[in-house]
């Protein structure tokens, strides 16, 4: 998956954030923590990267000013249309694999990634 996204300068979780925004529209950042099953700090770093790239913008939630809403920018929408359909690739790759097994694999990989990111930050 990462190899397919490399030409677009995106990581897999960045793709999932764009996917969520493309399909569900404007979304509270905290809701993505649950939807993507990532740590809040991890998502904050991913969102910050997408904002720097000009693909996503953060705006205050009118109902709760403490919360941030995320929405795709025009540049993000253009990029989204050019990206390969990873959802289809995901469906083919994981077809027939038990959802619980996939969830375990995701948790293990997320934990490993977070540990590596923290290690790099301290170095």
C-alpha positions in Angstrom: 0.0 0.0 0.0 2.8 2.4 1.0 4.5 1.7 -2.4 1.3 2.7 -4.3 1.1 6.0 -2.3 4.8 7.0 -2.5 4.5 8.8 -5.8 1.8 11.0 -4.1 3.9 11.7 -1.0 1.2 10.0 1.2 1.3 7.4 4.0 -1.4 4.8 4.5 -3.0 6.6 7.4 -2.9 9.9 5.6 -4.8 8.1 2.8 -7.4 6.9 5.3 -7.9 10.4 6.6 -8.5 11.6 3.1 -10.8 8.6 2.4 -12.9 9.5 5.5 -13.2 13.2 4.4 -13.9 12.3 0.8 -16.7 9.9 1.8 -18.2 11.5 4.9 -17.2 15.1 4.4 -16.2 17.5 7.2 -15.4 15.4 10.3 -14.4 16.1 13.9 -10.7 15.3 14.4 -11.6 13.4 17.6 -14.0 11.2 15.7 -11.2 10.1 13.4 -9.2 8.8 16.4 -12.0 6.2 16.9 -12.7 5.6 13.2 -9.1 5.0 12.3 -8.2 3.3 15.7 -5.1 5.5 16.2 -3.7 7.4 19.2 -4.7 11.0 19.4 -1.0 12.1 19.2 -0.5 10.0 16.1 -3.5 11.5 14.4 -2.5 15.0 15.3 0.9 14.4 13.6 -0.8 13.0 10.5 -3.3 15.8 10.3 -0.5 18.4 10.7 1.3 16.8 7.8 -1.8 16.9 5.6 -2.4 20.6 6.6 1.3 21.4 5.7 0.7 19.7 2.3 -2.4 21.9 1.8 -4.7 18.8 1.5 -6.7 19.3 4.6 -7.7 22.3 6.7 -8.7 22.5 10.4 -11.5 24.8 11.4 -13.1 25.4 14.8 -16.4 23.5 15.4 -19.2 26.1 15.7 -21.0 23.9 18.3 -17.9 23.4 20.4 -14.9 25.8 19.8 -12.6 23.4 21.7 -13.0 20.8 18.9 -11.4 20.9 15.4 -13.3 20.0 12.3 -11.3 18.7 9.4 -12.2 19.2 5.8 -10.5 18.5 2.5 -9.2 21.4 0.6 -9.6 21.9 -3.2 -6.1 20.6 -3.6 -6.9 17.6 -1.5 -10.0 16.8 -3.6 -7.9 17.0 -6.8 -5.3 14.7 -5.3 -8.0 12.3 -4.1 -9.4 11.9 -7.6 -5.9 11.0 -8.9 -5.2 8.4 -6.2 -5.5 4.7 -6.8 -8.5 3.0 -5.3 -6.9 1.4 -2.2 -10.2 0.4 -0.8 -10.5 -2.1 -3.7 -7.0 -3.2 -3.1 -7.7 -3.6 0.6 -10.8 -5.7 -0.1 -8.8 -8.0 -2.4 -5.9 -8.3 -0.1 -7.9 -9.1 3.1 -10.8 -11.0 1.6 -11.6 -14.0 3.7 -9.4 -13.0 6.6 -11.2 -12.8 9.9 -11.9 -9.3 11.1 -10.6 -10.1 14.6 -7.3 -11.2 13.1 -7.1 -8.0 11.0 -7.8 -5.9 14.1 -4.9 -7.6 16.0 -2.5 -7.0 13.1 -3.6 -3.4 12.9 -3.0 -2.9 16.7 0.4 -4.5 16.6 1.5 -2.5 13.6 0.2 0.8 15.0 1.9 0.1 18.3 5.2 -0.7 16.6 4.9 2.4 14.4 4.2 4.7 17.4 7.1 3.2 19.3 9.4 3.9 16.3 8.1 7.4 15.9 8.7 8.1 19.6 12.2 6.6 19.4 13.0 8.8 16.4 11.7 11.9 18.1 14.0 11.2 21.1 17.0 10.6 19.0 
